[in-house]
Structure formats: structure tokens, C-alpha cells
Amino acid sequence: MIYRKCAAGLDIFFYYGNIASEEVRTARKEPSKRYVIWSHSKVILETDSFPTAEQSYVDECNKHHTSGGRFIIGENKLTDGVLNTI
């Protein structure tokens, strides 16, 4: 499942749980890990740590554009996987 996707429309995604993308599933080296960061047709990170995954996702977005940063309850909302300010 996609948790977050790049607001700029780039090929950068934060996945967790069941992953529908065949490309992402076949590229994984550690399928037992809960979170996957995908960027430009390759797996960047597989981890069981949500904070580590989220920071990696933000860092990857920041390489290409200024990201919305980490999701903060009460300040942000996710709309179709894209971070928005409330």
C-alpha cells in the first residue's frame, strides 16, 4: 500500500504492508521488512522502523525538490498519499 507519494509527481514512494506494484515487489531484497522507500525505479530502503523510513523518504524528496517534511498529526493531512498542511 502507498503511504506517501511525491507531491511533485516524481517516482518517489513510501510503501508499507501489501505492495500492489509488481516492479517494487520484484526489486525487494528483504520482503520481510514492513516499510519500503522507492525512488526512480529502485528500492532505496527496506526497514521495520517507521521513523527511519519516513526520514529516508523526506531526504529522497529533498534531493529533487523541497518536500513537505515529516507528517505531523494536527498540522498535516494526507490526501491520496500527498502531504498537505491543514
PyMOL commands that place a pseudoatom at each C-alpha (Angstrom):
pseudoatom trace, name=CA, resn=MET, resi=1, chain=A, elem=C, hetatm=0, pos=[0.000, 0.000, 0.000]
pseudoatom trace, name=CA, resn=ILE, resi=2, chain=A, elem=C, hetatm=0, pos=[1.224, 3.502, -0.727]
pseudoatom trace, name=CA, resn=TYR, resi=3, chain=A, elem=C, hetatm=0, pos=[1.528, 5.587, 2.432]
pseudoatom trace, name=CA, resn=ARG, resi=4, chain=A, elem=C, hetatm=0, pos=[3.025, 8.664, 0.761]
pseudoatom trace, name=CA, resn=LYS, resi=5, chain=A, elem=C, hetatm=0, pos=[3.874, 9.675, -2.761]
pseudoatom trace, name=CA, resn=CYS, resi=6, chain=A, elem=C, hetatm=0, pos=[5.854, 12.572, -4.137]
pseudoatom trace, name=CA, resn=ALA, resi=7, chain=A, elem=C, hetatm=0, pos=[3.829, 15.790, -4.257]
pseudoatom trace, name=CA, resn=ALA, resi=8, chain=A, elem=C, hetatm=0, pos=[5.823, 16.879, -7.315]
pseudoatom trace, name=CA, resn=GLY, resi=9, chain=A, elem=C, hetatm=0, pos=[4.745, 13.746, -9.197]
pseudoatom trace, name=CA, resn=LEU, resi=10, chain=A, elem=C, hetatm=0, pos=[8.203, 12.165, -9.247]
pseudoatom trace, name=CA, resn=ASP, resi=11, chain=A, elem=C, hetatm=0, pos=[8.769, 8.409, -8.960]
pseudoatom trace, name=CA, resn=ILE, resi=12, chain=A, elem=C, hetatm=0, pos=[9.254, 8.521, -5.161]
pseudoatom trace, name=CA, resn=PHE, resi=13, chain=A, elem=C, hetatm=0, pos=[7.000, 6.449, -2.892]
pseudoatom trace, name=CA, resn=PHE, resi=14, chain=A, elem=C, hetatm=0, pos=[6.740, 5.301, 0.719]
pseudoatom trace, name=CA, resn=TYR, resi=15, chain=A, elem=C, hetatm=0, pos=[5.137, 1.840, 0.824]
pseudoatom trace, name=CA, resn=TYR, resi=16, chain=A, elem=C, hetatm=0, pos=[4.008, -0.381, 3.670]
pseudoatom trace, name=CA, resn=GLY, resi=17, chain=A, elem=C, hetatm=0, pos=[2.132, -3.645, 4.021]
pseudoatom trace, name=CA, resn=ASN, resi=18, chain=A, elem=C, hetatm=0, pos=[0.913, -5.276, 0.815]
pseudoatom trace, name=CA, resn=ILE, resi=19, chain=A, elem=C, hetatm=0, pos=[2.552, -3.675, -2.213]
pseudoatom trace, name=CA, resn=ALA, resi=20, chain=A, elem=C, hetatm=0, pos=[0.499, -3.767, -5.400]
pseudoatom trace, name=CA, resn=SER, resi=21, chain=A, elem=C, hetatm=0, pos=[3.361, -2.730, -7.693]
pseudoatom trace, name=CA, resn=GLU, resi=22, chain=A, elem=C, hetatm=0, pos=[4.955, -5.803, -9.278]
pseudoatom trace, name=CA, resn=GLU, resi=23, chain=A, elem=C, hetatm=0, pos=[8.063, -3.746, -10.099]
pseudoatom trace, name=CA, resn=VAL, resi=24, chain=A, elem=C, hetatm=0, pos=[8.593, -2.835, -6.427]
pseudoatom trace, name=CA, resn=ARG, resi=25, chain=A, elem=C, hetatm=0, pos=[7.844, -6.363, -5.174]
pseudoatom trace, name=CA, resn=THR, resi=26, chain=A, elem=C, hetatm=0, pos=[10.390, -7.969, -7.513]
pseudoatom trace, name=CA, resn=ALA, resi=27, chain=A, elem=C, hetatm=0, pos=[13.086, -5.357, -6.727]
pseudoatom trace, name=CA, resn=ARG, resi=28, chain=A, elem=C, hetatm=0, pos=[12.940, -6.025, -2.980]
pseudoatom trace, name=CA, resn=LYS, resi=29, chain=A, elem=C, hetatm=0, pos=[15.806, -7.873, -1.312]
pseudoatom trace, name=CA, resn=GLU, resi=30, chain=A, elem=C, hetatm=0, pos=[14.227, -8.060, 2.164]
pseudoatom trace, name=CA, resn=PRO, resi=31, chain=A, elem=C, hetatm=0, pos=[10.490, -8.764, 1.673]
pseudoatom trace, name=CA, resn=SER, resi=32, chain=A, elem=C, hetatm=0, pos=[10.002, -9.379, 5.403]
pseudoatom trace, name=CA, resn=LYS, resi=33, chain=A, elem=C, hetatm=0, pos=[10.626, -5.677, 6.159]
pseudoatom trace, name=CA, resn=ARG, resi=34, chain=A, elem=C, hetatm=0, pos=[7.486, -3.611, 6.746]
pseudoatom trace, name=CA, resn=TYR, resi=35, chain=A, elem=C, hetatm=0, pos=[8.390, -0.285, 5.056]
pseudoatom trace, name=CA, resn=VAL, resi=36, chain=A, elem=C, hetatm=0, pos=[9.884, 0.338, 1.608]
pseudoatom trace, name=CA, resn=ILE, resi=37, chain=A, elem=C, hetatm=0, pos=[11.186, 3.582, 0.100]
pseudoatom trace, name=CA, resn=TRP, resi=38, chain=A, elem=C, hetatm=0, pos=[11.185, 3.557, -3.704]
pseudoatom trace, name=CA, resn=SER, resi=39, chain=A, elem=C, hetatm=0, pos=[12.832, 6.205, -5.855]
pseudoatom trace, name=CA, resn=HIS, resi=40, chain=A, elem=C, hetatm=0, pos=[13.371, 6.384, -9.589]
pseudoatom trace, name=CA, resn=SER, resi=41, chain=A, elem=C, hetatm=0, pos=[12.925, 2.668, -10.293]
pseudoatom trace, name=CA, resn=LYS, resi=42, chain=A, elem=C, hetatm=0, pos=[14.895, 1.275, -7.373]
pseudoatom trace, name=CA, resn=VAL, resi=43, chain=A, elem=C, hetatm=0, pos=[14.441, 0.354, -3.734]
pseudoatom trace, name=CA, resn=ILE, resi=44, chain=A, elem=C, hetatm=0, pos=[16.260, 2.889, -1.540]
pseudoatom trace, name=CA, resn=LEU, resi=45, chain=A, elem=C, hetatm=0, pos=[15.442, 1.394, 1.849]
pseudoatom trace, name=CA, resn=GLU, resi=46, chain=A, elem=C, hetatm=0, pos=[13.655, -1.562, 3.437]
pseudoatom trace, name=CA, resn=THR, resi=47, chain=A, elem=C, hetatm=0, pos=[13.151, -1.325, 7.197]
pseudoatom trace, name=CA, resn=ASP, resi=48, chain=A, elem=C, hetatm=0, pos=[10.841, -2.124, 10.084]
pseudoatom trace, name=CA, resn=SER, resi=49, chain=A, elem=C, hetatm=0, pos=[11.354, 1.354, 11.582]
pseudoatom trace, name=CA, resn=PHE, resi=50, chain=A, elem=C, hetatm=0, pos=[8.691, 3.908, 10.633]
pseudoatom trace, name=CA, resn=PRO, resi=51, chain=A, elem=C, hetatm=0, pos=[10.779, 6.959, 11.718]
pseudoatom trace, name=CA, resn=THR, resi=52, chain=A, elem=C, hetatm=0, pos=[13.763, 5.713, 9.691]
pseudoatom trace, name=CA, resn=ALA, resi=53, chain=A, elem=C, hetatm=0, pos=[11.578, 5.080, 6.639]
pseudoatom trace, name=CA, resn=GLU, resi=54, chain=A, elem=C, hetatm=0, pos=[9.863, 8.454, 6.867]
pseudoatom trace, name=CA, resn=GLN, resi=55, chain=A, elem=C, hetatm=0, pos=[13.172, 10.316, 7.201]
pseudoatom trace, name=CA, resn=SER, resi=56, chain=A, elem=C, hetatm=0, pos=[14.609, 8.420, 4.233]
pseudoatom trace, name=CA, resn=TYR, resi=57, chain=A, elem=C, hetatm=0, pos=[11.532, 9.320, 2.164]
pseudoatom trace, name=CA, resn=VAL, resi=58, chain=A, elem=C, hetatm=0, pos=[11.823, 13.016, 3.105]
pseudoatom trace, name=CA, resn=ASP, resi=59, chain=A, elem=C, hetatm=0, pos=[15.562, 13.004, 2.340]
pseudoatom trace, name=CA, resn=GLU, resi=60, chain=A, elem=C, hetatm=0, pos=[14.941, 11.404, -1.056]
pseudoatom trace, name=CA, resn=CYS, resi=61, chain=A, elem=C, hetatm=0, pos=[12.302, 14.018, -1.955]
pseudoatom trace, name=CA, resn=ASN, resi=62, chain=A, elem=C, hetatm=0, pos=[14.602, 16.817, -0.789]
pseudoatom trace, name=CA, resn=LYS, resi=63, chain=A, elem=C, hetatm=0, pos=[17.232, 15.678, -3.320]
pseudoatom trace, name=CA, resn=HIS, resi=64, chain=A, elem=C, hetatm=0, pos=[14.829, 16.734, -6.083]
pseudoatom trace, name=CA, resn=HIS, resi=65, chain=A, elem=C, hetatm=0, pos=[12.582, 19.411, -4.553]
pseudoatom trace, name=CA, resn=THR, resi=66, chain=A, elem=C, hetatm=0, pos=[11.651, 20.872, -1.174]
pseudoatom trace, name=CA, resn=SER, resi=67, chain=A, elem=C, hetatm=0, pos=[9.418, 18.294, 0.464]
pseudoatom trace, name=CA, resn=GLY, resi=68, chain=A, elem=C, hetatm=0, pos=[6.574, 18.829, 2.892]
pseudoatom trace, name=CA, resn=GLY, resi=69, chain=A, elem=C, hetatm=0, pos=[8.697, 17.121, 5.528]
pseudoatom trace, name=CA, resn=ARG, resi=70, chain=A, elem=C, hetatm=0, pos=[7.557, 14.649, 8.126]
pseudoatom trace, name=CA, resn=PHE, resi=71, chain=A, elem=C, hetatm=0, pos=[3.868, 14.045, 8.751]
pseudoatom trace, name=CA, resn=ILE, resi=72, chain=A, elem=C, hetatm=0, pos=[2.809, 15.841, 11.945]
pseudoatom trace, name=CA, resn=ILE, resi=73, chain=A, elem=C, hetatm=0, pos=[-0.593, 14.999, 13.414]
pseudoatom trace, name=CA, resn=GLY, resi=74, chain=A, elem=C, hetatm=0, pos=[-2.688, 18.148, 13.770]
pseudoatom trace, name=CA, resn=GLU, resi=75, chain=A, elem=C, hetatm=0, pos=[-0.579, 20.100, 11.247]
pseudoatom trace, name=CA, resn=ASN, resi=76, chain=A, elem=C, hetatm=0, pos=[-0.743, 17.886, 8.166]
pseudoatom trace, name=CA, resn=LYS, resi=77, chain=A, elem=C, hetatm=0, pos=[-3.151, 15.626, 6.359]
pseudoatom trace, name=CA, resn=LEU, resi=78, chain=A, elem=C, hetatm=0, pos=[-2.626, 13.056, 3.632]
pseudoatom trace, name=CA, resn=THR, resi=79, chain=A, elem=C, hetatm=0, pos=[-4.776, 13.405, 0.534]
pseudoatom trace, name=CA, resn=ASP, resi=80, chain=A, elem=C, hetatm=0, pos=[-4.333, 10.463, -1.827]
pseudoatom trace, name=CA, resn=GLY, resi=81, chain=A, elem=C, hetatm=0, pos=[-0.872, 9.907, -0.310]
pseudoatom trace, name=CA, resn=VAL, resi=82, chain=A, elem=C, hetatm=0, pos=[0.285, 13.522, -0.747]
pseudoatom trace, name=CA, resn=LEU, resi=83, chain=A, elem=C, hetatm=0, pos=[1.136, 15.587, 2.349]
pseudoatom trace, name=CA, resn=ASN, resi=84, chain=A, elem=C, hetatm=0, pos=[-0.826, 18.823, 2.782]
pseudoatom trace, name=CA, resn=THR, resi=85, chain=A, elem=C, hetatm=0, pos=[-0.921, 21.430, 5.526]
pseudoatom trace, name=CA, resn=ILE, resi=86, chain=A, elem=C, hetatm=0, pos=[-4.194, 21.712, 7.419]
for i in range(1, 86): cmd.bond("trace and resi %d" % i, "trace and resi %d" % (i + 1))
show_as sticks, trace
zoom trace
